[in-house]
Amino acid sequence: MLKCTLSNIDKLFEIVSASMPLYLPTEDKNGAVFKKWQPGTVWSNASNTVKGPKDLFFPQSEDLMAFKTEGKKIEVIDTRTETEDFAVFGVRACDVKSLEILDRVFLTEPRDSYYASRREHGVIISLACNRPTENCFCGTFGIDAAEPMGDVSAWLTDDALYLHANTERGQAFTKLIADLTEACDDSAVSAQKEKNRKVMKRLPLADLEANAFGGSKTEQFFHSPQWEKLSESCLGCGTCTFVCPTCQCYDIRDFKTNNGVVRYRCWDSCMYSEFTKMAHGNNRNSQKERFRQRFMHKLVYFPENNDGIFSCVGCGRCLAKCPISMNIVKVMKALEVDTDD
Amino acid sequence: MTDMNETLIPILGVITDVRIDTPDIKTFRVVTPDGKKPFDHRPGQCAMLSVPGIGEAMFSITSSPTNTEYMEFSIKKCGCVTEWLHAAEEGQMITVRGPYGKPFPVDDVFAGHDMLFIAGGVGLAPLRSVINYCRHYRDRYGRIDIVYGSRSKDDLLDYREIIEEWQNDENVHVHLTIDREQEGWDGHVGFVPNYVKELGFDTNKMAVLCGPPIMIKFTLDGLSELGFDKTQVYTTLELRMKCGVGKCGRCNVGAKYVCKDGPVFRCDELDELPDEY
């Protein structure tokens, strides 16, 4: 265990930034967002950022390749460049877990080289939650917010930041800041963990369980009469998808520039009516079907393909942001009624 | 250093021949710029074709893997990419990537069996690859029956190949039908599902089915009336796709991704999926 006094925290950011870009939560007008540290940047210890660190690995929009066209001829231009090393500080336990879920999608053969390159070059410094929000329910999915993973785990007390490297990349990071840290025992961190866990036990959603869900439950939940009512007010705005750290559906589109074509991809949402629309029809014509798809995927289909792991980390962002206050917790509670017989 | 192999980046293809098949279907022959077949594939697999600036879309590879010189795609004009392709001429470059998806089990499950192919409209496109594969390795399969129907005589895909090649093969029996009476047509008139029942096949064979969803549904009912089990019937699905490798999420139905777990499914496997295809 390493200790860095809080008075040195800006110095720590400065040292890291001298060797690689460092992204950390800072306050923006709508809440905390991950931004690149620059001299003067103020780190925010907000319990949750508006969006997770997903953008740093799977950007909301990114160029994939380019084309030059002339008459009947086409030239394909590989515009990829090797990502440079970067660090992300202050990633909460839920968001660390969300990256493992994205890994299961993007790093499964055939690997997505765009995502893989960023994952290989990004060092994650997590941060335990001292003050989880009332919307948090990571415990439902077996995540311990007092024990975040990542390349380096970090804990915050009133006067110091404690760090522990979990991986080789993490060790390289702690080496970088060696001048600012000193070795210490686990007592302060243990005490902090205990305090944090007490808070978590008192959270409004602390008792929420996901046991009713999982792979091979399609038959049980797909035809539930609950979907009709749950989806009734859904606006199909896709906000839940965009703030979700595990949603990974994307679109690929072409953009005509002055001297060619850029093919890019951007986040998309299964909540949108055009998502599955084909020239000859749409296999999900109603919002009810699209709404059901999103939650069935997170609670049943994804676990079926991924050793029982749910595609939700209980970060609570969709609870905070849905304009009609619908969310995965309400869905889980309503569907559970079907299992009561 | 990251492994930079990337499936989303396509290779170039050149359209070397455009055949007008029906009023709204053309068949495009595609090779690489140096004149080779773009890549190997198995019957039933698909490829992503794109026109930079217009878009990318998934098409079944209609030529047989036994054709080592080029690839063919039979494409119906119905959206942005297909409309653009229909206006394209020989020599036009496009991009190609693939092959994607699970093929028909031609070398294990189908081997040694009589085969029944049933197609409606442009649904013949994905089956042509299998049919020609079976014709190429003729001694590996028993009797081959092909039931094919379309709106009219003019809407029958691959008509010349059917008449000049398939019908002349030994132990290959082609049964054509069109929806309505038409001048110059003395063949069968009526919908495919009914025709299948009229023909009344014995059940000691494997069946492969492709066509519009409504045709698939009624033909499956017809086959089961004849005594076929769903485990004997294969079909191929079509859903919107962007990546082709199970990541973009569009073709997800239940726990399956049609692009990588399909497009070929045994009909009893479809029963386990939610009815969203």
Interface residues (C-beta under 8 A of the other chain):
Chain A: L64 M65 F67 T69 K72 K73 I74 V76 D78 R80 E82 T83 V105 F106 T108 P110 R111 D112 S113 Y114 A116 S117 E120 G215 T218 F222 Q248 C249 Y250 D251 I252 R253 D254 K256 G260 V261 R263 R265 D268 C270 F275 T276 K277 M278 A279 H280 N283 R284 E289 Q293 M296 H297 V300 Y301 E304 N305
Chain B: M1 T2 D3 M4 N5 E6 T7 L8 I9 P10 I11 L12 P52 G53 I54 G55 E56 C78 G79 T82 E89 G91 Q92 M93 I94 T95 E238 L239 R240 K242 C243 V245 G246 K247 C248 G249 R250 N252 V253 G254 A255 E272 L273 P274 E276 Y277
